[in-house]
């Protein structure tokens, strides 16, 4: 009797780190889906850098994404002077949007495409007979950071998507035996790690941002990276229950 109980306890201990195959697949797929969605939120997010300037009744809110910059002037409607500042700002940006195709103005929010702004900066520099311009150089660095961050982030997103498809397709009797062994494990690690590397590459290439701080898009992307690495850890270290 005691021998049977001992064998039972030994079996339970051995299977303690095991997980049902379907449950493991659902957990990994869910984590990868979060990594994918949060990566997309970062890719198209507009708040990688955020900054507020001004105090009191007039505040200028600025945010920068991977490819564009957004600015909005917020004023206290009870203060006539502040309202006049807002009206002047709205008129200025509205006129700029009519003259430049890289500027969009919509209900107080101005969106500036960085590539177009950089091209315009270079033209103005050349027309002024300058060999270099600090503002253009800073803008070039911001564009470079966004470009590389975006490329690496797309790689992470596509890795997550590919890994999700590897879990889903067999449910529809799609044969994936032609794929190399452990390719799902490699792709899941790639999804999480590349998503994190996108943030790191962007941050390293970014010029001095002054008083600007990291925005929500950065934190969502980092959380997505953690989800991807978590999925890879489950795939690698949690064994499937063979029973």
Secondary structure, 3 states (H helix, E strand, C coil): CHHHHHHHHHHHHHCCCEECHHHHHHHHHHHHHHHHHHHHHHHHCCCCEEEEECCCCEEEEEEECCCEEEEEEEECCCCHHHHHHHHHHHHHHHHHHHHCCCEEEECCEEEEEHHHHHHHHHHHHHHCCCCCCHHHHHHHHHHHHHHHHHHHHHHHHHHHHHHHHHHHHHHHCCCCCCCCCCHHHHHHHHHHHHHHHHHHHHHHHCCCCCCCEECHHHHHHHHHHHHHHHHHHHHHHCEECCC
